[in-house]
Amino acid sequence: MIHKTRGIVFRFTRYGETSIIVTIFTEAFGLQSYIVNGVRSKTSKNKIALYQPLTLLNLVVYHREHANLERIKEIHCFHPYQSLTVDIKKSTIAMFITELLNKTVKEESAAPTLFEFLVDALIRMDTLAKNEENAHLIFLIKLSRYLGFGPQFANEVLGGRVADEKTEIVLQQMLSADFENELVITKEQRRNLLELLLKFYQEHLENFGELKSVQVLRDVLS
């Protein structure tokens, strides 16, 4: 059957000479895979741009229960990014978020509520005029709540680990902060907070492992 839904591109892989298989987190069906033929051919008129990670899409798709691979009938982007993919700090954060989502969002994830959060967060980060260097930390905290283990207090993140008093105060402030809030954080505190939050994720998610984009993130935001 044919359905309308919004979607967020998570990743794509090449398939054959000109096709791709794209993984999209949809509002209606959660995580879905679609085969797109001919999109990498010379005559595709740059349609591959629609399948870049984190692209926000309006879709008309074919959907069958328990099918592993479906097709897309119609597609267009409903929010072209203005800065998220071109600003060096924001694009590095976007790369980190892409890897994070591909590790944490599974087929069984509650689609509508999580989807609404992701769309809102991505658009707000795209339109941020300042404080973007803290956006990945705020995103980690907010996402954890949708994944079922979100903290309310700093000691929940710290667990048995030790942090200096100032870092702990900033962490507590961050737990109730939003993307637009201005927080006074040093570069060292930002690095420490990222490490603490990633360890917090590792404790709650099986096979979370290491994120390859973390070192690039540290280099760009340092």
Protein Blocks (a to p, Z undefined) as FASTA:
>chain_A
ZZddddddfbdcdehjkbccdddddfklopaddddehklpmkloomlmmmgghiacdddd
dddehiabdcdfbdcdfbdcfklmmmmklmmmmmmmmmmmmmmmcfklcfklmmmmmmmm
mmmmmmpcghklmmmmmmmmmmmmmnopacfbfklmnmmaccdfklmmmmmmmmmccfkl
ccdddfklmmmmmmmmmmmmmmmmghklpafklmmmmmmmZZ
